[in-house]
Amino acid sequence: MFENLTDRLEGVFKKLRGHGILTEENIKEAMREVRIALLDADVNFKVAKEFVAKVTEQAIGREVSKSLSPGQQVIKIVHEELVALLGGEAEQIRLDGRQPVIIMMAGLQGSGKTTTSGKLARMLKGKGRKPYLVPADIYRPAAIEQLQVLGDRLDVPVHPSTTAMNPVDIAREAVDAANKEGYDTLIIDTAGRLHIDENLMGELQEIEKAVQPSEILFVADSMTGQDAVTVADKFNETLEISGVVLTKMEGDARGGAALSIKNVTGKPIKFVGVGEALDALEVFHPDRVASRILGMGDVLTLIEKAEAVVDKKQADKLAQKLKKSQFTLEDFLDQIQQIKKMGSLDQILGMVPGINKLKQMKDAPKPDERELGKTEAIIRSMTRKERKNHKIINSSRRQRIAAGSGTSVADVNRVLKSYSTMLKMMKKMSGKPGAITGQKRRKLPKGLRRR
């Protein structure tokens, strides 16, 4: 996400930091490069022009802070303006007021409405809500079945719709059913089209009039860039959307839609889809995204992701094992699975501050998801006895493990070596009371010893 833009901006700021004093001329030169970088990232032309004008005006007119270098001052201004461009503050979904809360999902076909409806249901269920999924797309083949499958996987009830029904009637009946059964949140998955047409917009207006939703979320495929912004604007003119969900953000290295949509439509981005998994939906935080764009990482989201997947009891148990040097290959496998739950390695590393500088180094290691999968397969091919005591894994056992995991003996050796090295490091770090990196405690002179 935003990888290309981040690289370009870091290059611009590197030049700025090279200047001891910033003049009007070199600020304007840097901003010209920023403007080109934004346009290359598929940011709306008008948005890019206004953004650069605001930053230039502030950078030239603002008094330089004593605690910051001139280059840092410009980066600070760019960060502030990026946050404002992305919406200022995170906009929460409205769950108060009249119950049940009705959320209507709208957008073109293929934007990811149905999957996003499921992801949103999962998120709200995790917050203690009682969601009710409503399939109102009677046109796309298997759309109703798709939502029913998602509902089964999430253990979330789905309204019994059929293709013979009218979408407006489906929505009305679902509201009645929710009132009877005590569901507090309806998520209506409406039909999309391959392009905007009068029939689509007319049907959406009828559903809106019939159920009066608290939220109308426009679901847009971020990979379509400025097309997504244009369509969002047209939907907003007809429907008065309350917010935007940008899908496929994990694959959008440019990020032009995210940087333009709030400015063009006046509506905030409320969520972003960052993967195919049902837990891959995130609340959109403008300040955190601005930090990621500028290569500053996103530690808060990283902490939240870790807290969401780490069980406190398990963490305490693991801490005790590490303390007693009892960390087995079974524990190693558990840790790999915890990491995978947090997202892809690229996503996790993208939240680490300064990671882009490391990536740009010549011999920088590149995250390889396949290696993680290979390690997992190797450990799974071991017996329970082998996982608990790696020292018993001799040559014939290594050959069996390699054959069972579809890897080579060299791969098995590599995993065992990495694990052994990790154990040694842990042993050094834990040490004895008062020890530093495993060194023996120095004896005090006889007269100073504690009695």
N, C-alpha and C positions, 0 to 999 in steps of 0.2 A: 504494500500500500504506500503510494507516494514516493516510491524508491527513486525514480528518475528525477523528480523535482527536488528531493532531498540532496541528491548528489550535485545537482546544478547549483542549488543555493549555497551549499557548503563551499563550492569553488568560488563563488562570488564573495562570500564572507572571509574566506582565506586571504583574498586580495585586499579586502578592506582592513583586515588586521595588520597587514604589512605596512600600512600608512601610519606614521606617528601622529600626524594631524590630518583630519579629514576636511577637505575643502568642498565648496559647492560643486566644483567640477567633478571630483572623483566620486562624490555621492551620486550625482546625476548619471555618471557613467555606470556605476554599480546598479542603479535602479533600472537602467536600460536593459542590462543583462537579466535582472529579476523579471522584468516584463516579458522578455523573450522566453525565459524559463517557464513562466506561467502560461503563456500562449502555447508552448510546446507540450505542456501538461493538459492541454485542451480546456483551459479556463476560458470562460466567456470573454470576448474582446473588451466589452465595456467594463466588466468587473475588473479585469487585469489593469486597464487604464486608470480607473478610479483608485484602485489599491496602491499602485505605484505613485500616483499623485499625492495621496495622503501621507505615505511614508516619506517621500521626498520633502514635502512641506514641513513635517515634524522634525526630520533629521537635520534640516538646515536651520530651522528656527529654534530648536530646543537647546537649552543650556546643558552642557555635558556634565554628567554626574561625576563627582570626585572618585567614587568607588568603581567606576567603569572606564575602560579605555574607549576612545572614540568608536572603534570598530564594534565593541560590545554594546555600545549605546544604540547603534543602528540595528543590531540584531534584536535588542530589547523592543525597539519600536516595531520592527517587522513582526515579532511575536505577538505584541499587543494587537496589531492590526489584523493578523491572521485569526486570532481568537474572535475578534469582532466580526470578521468576514464569515467565519464558520457558525456564528450565531450567539457568541458571548457566553451563555451558560447552558448547561445541559437542561433540556426540556423534558420533564417527567410526563408520562402518560396520565391522563385525568381519570382517576378511579373513584372520586368522591361524587356527591350529588345523587341524582336519581338512579336507583338500582332496579334491574340489573344495568350495569354499564355496557353500552353497545359500541363495539369497535368495528367499523366497516373498512375492509381492505379493498383498495381500488388500484388499477394499473393495467398496462397492456399485457397481452398474452406472452408468457415466457419470462416475465420479470421476476417470478418467484413468489407470487402471492400465496399459493397454497402451502408451500414449505414454510414461508414466513409466518403464516397463521398458526401452524403447528409449533414453531419455535417460540412464538409469543405466548401461546397457551402454556407451554412448558415453563417459561419464565414466570408467568403470573401464578401458576400453580405452586411454584417454589416460594412465592411470596405469601402463600396462604389463601389465594383466591380460588374460586370454584368456576373455572372456565367451561364454556359450552361452545363447541365448534359447529358452525352452520355452513354447510356446502350449498351455495346459491349459484354455482356455475353449472348450468344444465346443458351447455353447448360443447365444451371441450370433452372429447372422449376420455372416460375414466377419471374425470376431475373429482366427482363425488366419491368414488372408490378410493382415490388417493388420500383424501382427507380422512376417510374412515380408517384406512390403514395407519395413518399418522396418529389418529385418536387412540387406536388399540395399543400402539407402541408406547404412547404417553400415559395411558390409562385415563384419558379425558373423554367424556361423553360427546357423541356426534349426533346432530339432529338427523332423523331419518328422512332425507330428501330423495326425490327421484327425478329423472329427466322429464317426466310427464307433467311435473308441477311448474307453476309460474314462480320465478325468483322472488317477486314481491310477496306472494302468498307464503313462500318458504320462510322469508324473514319475519313476517307477522306471526306465523305459527310457532316459530322458534322463540319469540319473545314470550308468548303465552306459556310454552313448555318450560321456559326458564323460571317464570314466576311460580309455576306449580311445583317444580322440582327443587327450587331454592338455589339455582345457579346465579352467581352474582356478576358474571362477565360473559357477554356474547361476542364471539369473533366471527363476523360474516365474511366468508370468502366469495367475493363476487366474480362474475365472468369478465374476462379480458378479450380483447380483439387484437389482431395483428397490427391494426392502426386505429386511430380515433375515428369513430363514425357516429352519426346522429342516434342510431338505435342503441349503441352502447351507452352514450351519455344520458339518453332519455330513460333507459332502464335504471341506471344508477340514481338519477334524480327521483324516480318513483320509489326506490327502496329507501332513500334518505327521507323522503316525505312520510313514508309509512311507519318507519321505526325511530326517526329522529336520533341518530347516533351521537354519542358523546365525542367520539373521535372518528375522523375519516383519514386513514393513513394511506398515502400514495406510495406504492411499492415500485421502485425503479431499479433497473439493472445498471449499476455504475459503469459497467464496461462499455455502454453505449454513449458515454460522455455527454456532449452537448445535446444530443437527441433526447436524453433522459430529462434534461433541464427544460427543453422546449415542450415536451409532452406534459411534464409536471405543471408548467405554467398554464397550459390549456385546460387541464383537469381542474386546476385551482379556480380558473375563471368560471367554470360551469358548476363545480361542486363545493367550492370553498373548503379545501382540504385543511386539516389541522396540523399535519406534519408529514414527514417523509421517512421512508425506510429505504436505505440504499443497500442492495444486495450485491454479492460477489465482490466485496471490497478487497478480499484477500488476493484476488487476481488482477486488481486495477492498480498498476504501477504508476499511472499518471495522476488520477484523482481529480480530474477537471470538474466532474459532476458535483463532487462534495464541496469544492471550493466556489462553485457558482450558484448552486440551487437556492440557498437561503437569500442571497442578494437579489436573484431574479424573481422568485415567487413570494418572498417575504415570509415563508413558512420554514420552521426549523426542521433539521434532521433529528429525528428522535431515536432511531436505531440504525445499526449497520449489521449486515450479515457478513460474517468473516469465515465461512466454511459451509460444508454440506451437512455436518452433524447437527442434530437438533438442539444442542447447547451453544451453537456458534452464532448467537445473536447478542450484540453488545449495545448498551446504552451509549449514545453518542455524546462525548464530552469535548466540546470545542477546544478548551485549554490543553487537554491531553493530546489531542490530534495535532494541534499547532506545535507542541513540543516534539512530537514524532517527526513532523515535516522538517523541523529545523535540526534534526539529529540529536535532540536532547533526551530521547527515550520517553518512556511512560511507566515509571516505577509504580504509580498508584494502581493502574490496571493490572500490572504484573502481580502485585500483592493480592489484589482481589481475586485473580484467577487461581493463585496458589491457595488462598483461604477456602475457595469454593471446592477444591478437589482434595485438600488434605484433611484427614480426620484427626482431631486433636488427640484422641486416645492412641491412635496408631503412631502419631508423631512422638508422643511421650514414650511409647514402647520402643520405638526406633532409637530415640535418644539414649535410653538405657542400654540398648544393645551396642550402640557405638561406644558408649562409656566403658563397657565390659569387653570390647573387641569381639562381639558375637554377631557381627554383620555378615549374613550368609548370602549366597547367590539368589536365594529365594527372596530376600529383602531387596537385593539389587533389581530383580525382576519387578517387584512391587513399585520401586522408584521409577522405573522406565514407564510403567503403566500410568503412574501419576503425572509424569511429564507429558505423555501423549494426551491425557485428558485436558491439559491446559491449552492445547492447540499445536500447530505445526512448529517445528524448530525455528523456521524463519520468522513466524509471528512472535514467538517468545523472545528471540534475539532482537527483533525490531523494537522491543520495549526497553532494552538495556541502553542506558545513556552512553554515547560515544561509540556505539558498535559500528557505525558507518566508517569511522576513521580506521578501525581495525580491519574492516572488509577491504578497504582500499590498499592495505599493505600487500606487498608482492606475495609473500609466503603465508598469507592469512588462511587458516583452515576454513573450509566452507561446510556449513551444516548439511549433513546428508541423512535424510529421513530413512533411506534404505538401510544404512548402517545400524540405525536404532532397531529397525525391524529384524535385521539379521541377528543382532545380539539377543533380542527377545526370543527368536526361534531357537537359537543355540541353547539358551538356558532352559527353555521348555522341553527340549529333547533330552535333558538330563534326568536321571532318576532323583527321587526325593533325597536319597542318601548322598548323592553327588552334589546336590545343591547345598546340603547342610555341611558337607566337608569336601571342599574342592581338591584336597591333597590326595584323595583316592583316585582321582581321574588320571589313569595311566594312558599309555599309547593306544591300546586296543579300545579303551573307553572313548578316547578322543575320536577315533575313526568311526565308532558307532554313533556318537553325537553328531558328527559332521554329516554322516549319511542320513540320519533322522531329521536333520534340520535343513537339508538341501544346500549345505555350505561345504567349505573345504576344511581340512585339519588346520591349515594356517589361520583360518578365521576363528576356529575354536581356540587355538593358541593365543591369538590376539585378545580375545575376550577374557581368557583366564589371566593373561599378563596384566591387562588393564585393571581387573578386579584385585589381583595381588598387590599391584602398585597402590591402589586406593586404600587397601587394608593397611599397608605400611604407613601411608600418610596419616590415616586416622589414628593409628597407634602412637605416632609421633605427636600428633595434636592433643590427644588425650593425656598421655604421659602419666606420671605419678603426681600426687599433690605437691605443688610448689615447683614442679619441673617445667622447663621450657624446651620445646622440641625434643623431648625424650632424654635430656641431659640429666645426669645424676645430681641429687641435691648436695650442695657443698656443706661440709661439716663446719659448724661454728667453733671458734676457739673454746676450750674447755670452760673457761670462766663465764662465757656468754650463753652457754646452753641453757635451755629452759629446764627447770627442775620439775 
